[in-house]
Amino acid sequence: MSQPILLVAAAALVDTDNRILLTRRPPGKDMAGLWEFPGGKVEPGETPEAALRRELFEELSIDVCAECLHPITFASHTYEKFHLLMPLFLIRQWDGMVAALEGQELAWVRATRLKDYPMPPADVPLIPALRDLLS
Ligand SMILES: Nc1nc2c([nH]c(=O)n2[C@@H]2O[C@H](COP(=O)(O)OP(=O)(O)OP(=O)(O)O)[C@@H](O)[C@H]2O)c(=O)[nH]1
């Protein structure tokens, strides 16, 4: 059986101390309690870049310039109901202060500590790439 492809754009936001921002999936959602990269679904007619900039503004109150998104890797993972295709963009520059506008828990995590934060299965293969890039 083949599932529909779900396109989600995600960010590795990295601060000046080389820490990556993770957000925690809230109670009541699928995979509640797991830590993930901020981002969300790409809407019809949207590019992944535009979707990510929109989501980061809606979820975290930050403005990211178009040139500040650097694609680094992607997740491709079959879940029960869909196949997730998720480009991951490295972002080191943004305007505004990161704020949890949706009440989500946030954590700034060094690449070497990502393994201590339970993540969705799609995200686990992305960790070595981030470790290579950032540690
Ligand atoms: N943003 C984000 N989503 C991820 C990651 N890993 C991963 O498997 N996903 C999955 O990608 C899908 C898209 O998530 P989303 O944030 O737009 O949507 P959601 O499930 O919160 O539901 P919503 O429709 O209520 O916003 C979810 O099924 C989510 O579990 C990740 O690192 N970041």
The ligand as an ORCA input file, in Angstrom:
! r2SCAN-3c Opt
* xyz 0 1
  N       7.659     20.288     12.297
  C       8.108     19.049     12.330
  N       7.295     18.016     12.005
  C       7.820     16.785     12.059
  C       9.169     16.546     12.443
  N       9.395     15.208     12.415
  C       8.261     14.604     12.043
  O       8.081     13.398     11.909
  N       7.275     15.563     11.827
  C       5.918     15.284     11.427
  O       5.522     16.093     10.364
  C       4.121     16.346     10.429
  C       3.847     17.836     10.229
  O       3.694     18.461     11.379
  P       2.898     19.796     11.673
  O       3.642     20.392     12.799
  O       2.630     20.625     10.487
  O       1.462     19.292     12.002
  P       0.856     18.703     13.328
  O       0.961     17.202     13.376
  O       1.445     19.427     14.477
  O      -0.649     18.988     13.141
  P      -1.478     20.285     12.849
  O      -2.112     19.961     11.526
  O      -2.413     20.319     13.976
  O      -0.559     21.463     12.814
  C       3.651     15.806     11.761
  O       3.057     14.547     11.568
  C       4.942     15.642     12.530
  O       4.886     14.639     13.480
  C       9.995     17.629     12.789
  O      11.181     17.501     13.150
  N       9.416     18.865     12.718
*
